């Protein structure tokens, strides 16, 4: 499992960020995002990558934050380096994004260093 470097801009490591596109292209084999946040591989390997928001624990100091986690056939393989924040192009989109963040609180907490070494 690996970490996704973020560009540090307001894109929050979303696929629309030009800097992140190159990172994800290397890591996700030229994947394209559909409207639900699923990564649809451009390669013909048939694998399907998806992502969602998850609570990530860090140690030293102990903190908890929400990150994007990317999965290959249901197995978490990538995590954003920095926590992400809700955003939208309208109040309704912002509300929907916040609802996805709340769903992350009901999933098991992942450890940044143990679950995504290196």
C-alpha positions, 0 to 999 in steps of 0.5 A: 500500500502507498500514499498519494502525495497532494499538490497542496492546493485547494483540490484536496487530491481530487482527480481534477487536479492537474498535479494529482492527475500525473500521480494517480496516472502512475499509481492507478494505470491511467484511471478515469473517474466516474461521477460516483468517485469510482476509478475506471481503469483505462487499461484492459486488466479488468481491475476496478479501483474505487475510493471513499473517505476514511478516518485515518489515525496518525501517531506522534502526535495522535490525531484523527482526520478524514482522508481519501482512500483508494482501493484495488478490488476492495483492498485499500492501496493508497491514501492522501498524504494530507487530510481533505475538507468538504467542498462543492460548487453549490450548497447542495454539493457541499452538503452531499460531500459532508454526508460522505464525510459522516459515513467515514465515521462509521467505518473502521479507522485506518492507521496512516503508518501501519496500513499504508507504509512508505 
